[in-house]
Amino acid sequence: MKTLIKTTFFFAILLASSISYAQYNAGTDSGTNGYHHTFVGVNTGAVNTASYNTFVGQNAGRVNTSGTQNTFIGSNAGYKNTKGSSNIFLGRSAGYDNTEGKNNTFLGNIAGINNETGNYNTFLGWYSGYRNTTGSYNTFLGVGAGNSNLEGRYNVFVGRFAGSKNATGEKNTYIGHSAGNNNTTGKNNTIVGYYAGYNSTGEKNVFIGNYAGYYESGNDKLYIDNSSTSSPLIYGDFSSNELTFNATVSIGDVTTCPNQDFKLYVEKGIISERVKVATVDSNDWCDYVFEKDYELNSIKEVEQFIQKNKHLPNVPSAQEVEENGIEMAEMDATLLRQIEELWLHMIELKKENEALKTEVAELKK
């Protein structure tokens, strides 16, 4: 009985040992060295000496030697990988040229096919990251996305042919079909929209909207638009801290605003430490009151106007202000006009008063 127990225990240990180092090989000339591997297909892992690899498909991982924890699925996937580890290549010839690149994920036929030593890349889609060789930390999602990238780093391209011709540009984010397509060396660009920034070549630009910044070649620009025109809805220049709005901007519920002929609407008002209002023409100001040919209303005429209209001449009524609002520069000029007219009346009254004093003095003599 003791002999049977010992024998059973021995075979159990042997079985457990064989399971822990289990191999699976299927295919002519598939590799048999290393342990914890699964090689399925002709020449898969043919010269492998490492462990924890899964190669499925003809010539998948064909020349892998010391690379570990790789998963290559598809004919010729990871074919030239030698030392690269922790890679996932799924698709025909995906990651074909990878030699030492690590922690890459390439999904799609010929995705990342030319990658050699680039690390931490994620390429998803047929032809995505096609020419990448040494570029690292890139994320390309979409057919042909980033397909010309050679050594650019920290790029995110999402969309069919997004960043397609980027070669060495870094830290770019392109989202949309053909977004940033022809920007080859630009850095720090954010481009979002169908064909946005398609022909742009600059750096540190932000283009948002279909065709936004389509032809822009400068740096430090902001375009928010839905066309390829040179006058986008919103244009900015980061180098000079300038921002131009070609569109109407509404803040809050301004549906009840009586006048719809302005570029900016703000509900409940604006508070500011300083406001400067410019006039287009000097004639908009009221110095003309002091011209010799200016017709000054008499005090009697002003009195009659007030009695009839319940407001001063040339000053809008309360009803007009309620319906149309006021122009600040125009209103300031109107109020100044009233002050200037008052001064003219005061000067005239002073002259009359002095004349009366002189007349009374003469009578007393």
VENURHU-V338787 format. One record per pair of residues at least 24 apart in sequence whose ideal C-beta (glycine too) atoms are under 10 Angstrom apart, sorted by the first residue. I is the first residue (numbers start at 1). J is the second residue. Records with the same first field share a line. If there is no record, write none. Layout:
I: J / J
This chain:
21: 51
23: 51
24: 54
26: 56
27: 55 / 56 / 57 / 58 / 59 / 60
28: 58
29: 59 / 62
30: 55 / 58 / 60 / 61 / 62
31: 55 / 61 / 62 / 64 / 65
33: 65
34: 64 / 65 / 66 / 68
36: 68 / 69
37: 61 / 64 / 68 / 70
38: 71
39: 64 / 72
40: 73
41: 72 / 73 / 74 / 75 / 77
42: 75
43: 76 / 79
44: 72 / 75 / 77 / 78
45: 70 / 72 / 78 / 81
47: 82
48: 81
50: 82 / 83 / 85
52: 85 / 86
53: 78 / 81 / 85 / 87
54: 88
55: 79 / 81 / 89
56: 90
57: 89 / 90 / 91 / 92 / 93 / 94
58: 92
59: 93 / 96
60: 89 / 92 / 93 / 94 / 95
61: 87 / 89 / 95
62: 96
63: 99
64: 98 / 99
66: 100
67: 98 / 99 / 100 / 101 / 102
68: 102
69: 102 / 103
70: 95 / 98 / 102 / 104
71: 105
72: 96 / 98 / 106
73: 107
74: 106 / 107 / 108 / 109 / 110 / 111
75: 109
76: 110 / 113
77: 106 / 109 / 111 / 113
78: 104 / 106 / 112
79: 113
80: 115 / 116
81: 115 / 116
83: 117
84: 115 / 116 / 117 / 118 / 119
86: 119 / 120
87: 112 / 115 / 119 / 121
88: 122
89: 113 / 115 / 123
90: 124
91: 123 / 124 / 125 / 126 / 128
92: 126
94: 123 / 126 / 128 / 129
95: 121 / 123 / 129
97: 132 / 133
98: 132 / 133
101: 132 / 133 / 134 / 135 / 136
102: 136
103: 136 / 137
104: 129 / 132 / 136 / 138
105: 139
106: 132 / 140
107: 141
108: 140 / 141 / 142 / 143 / 144 / 145
110: 147
111: 140 / 143 / 145 / 147
112: 138 / 140 / 146 / 147 / 149
113: 147
114: 147 / 149 / 150
115: 149
117: 151
118: 149 / 150 / 151 / 152 / 153
119: 153
120: 153 / 154
121: 146 / 149 / 153 / 155
122: 156
123: 147 / 149 / 157
124: 158
125: 158 / 159 / 160 / 161 / 162
126: 160
127: 160 / 161 / 164
128: 157 / 160 / 161 / 162 / 164
129: 155 / 157 / 163
130: 164
131: 165 / 166 / 167
132: 166 / 167
135: 166 / 167 / 168 / 169 / 170
137: 170 / 171
138: 163 / 166 / 170 / 172
139: 173
140: 164 / 166 / 174
141: 175
142: 174 / 175 / 176 / 177 / 178 / 179
143: 177
144: 178 / 181
145: 174 / 178 / 179
146: 172 / 174 / 180
148: 181 / 182 / 184
149: 184
150: 184
152: 184 / 185 / 186 / 187
153: 187
154: 187 / 188
155: 180 / 187 / 189
156: 190
157: 181 / 191
158: 192
159: 192 / 193 / 194 / 196
160: 194
161: 195 / 198
162: 191 / 196
163: 189 / 191 / 197
164: 198
169: 201 / 203
170: 203
171: 203 / 204
172: 197 / 203 / 205
173: 206
174: 207
175: 208
176: 207 / 208 / 209 / 210 / 212
177: 210
179: 207 / 210 / 212 / 213
180: 205 / 207 / 213
183: 213 / 217
186: 217 / 219
187: 219
188: 219 / 220
189: 213 / 219 / 221
190: 222
191: 223
192: 224
193: 223 / 224 / 225 / 226
194: 226
195: 228
196: 223 / 225 / 226 / 228
197: 221 / 223
198: 228
199: 228
204: 238 / 239
205: 236 / 238
206: 236 / 238
207: 232
208: 232 / 233 / 234
209: 233 / 234
257: 325
258: 322 / 323 / 324 / 325
259: 323 / 324 / 325
262: 325
275: 328
277: 327 / 328 / 329 / 330 / 331 / 332
278: 329
279: 327 / 329 / 330 / 332 / 333
280: 329
283: 333
284: 327 / 329 / 330 / 333
285: 329 / 332 / 333 / 336 / 337
286: 314 / 332 / 333 / 334 / 335 / 336 / 337 / 338 / 339 / 340 / 341
287: 333 / 336 / 337 / 340
288: 337 / 340
289: 336 / 337 / 338 / 339 / 340 / 341 / 343 / 344
290: 340 / 343 / 344
294: 340 / 341 / 344
296: 340 / 341 / 344 / 345 / 348
297: 341 / 345
298: 345 / 348
299: 342 / 345 / 348 / 349
302: 338 / 341 / 342 / 345
312: 337 / 338 / 341
313: 337 / 338 / 341
314: 338 / 341
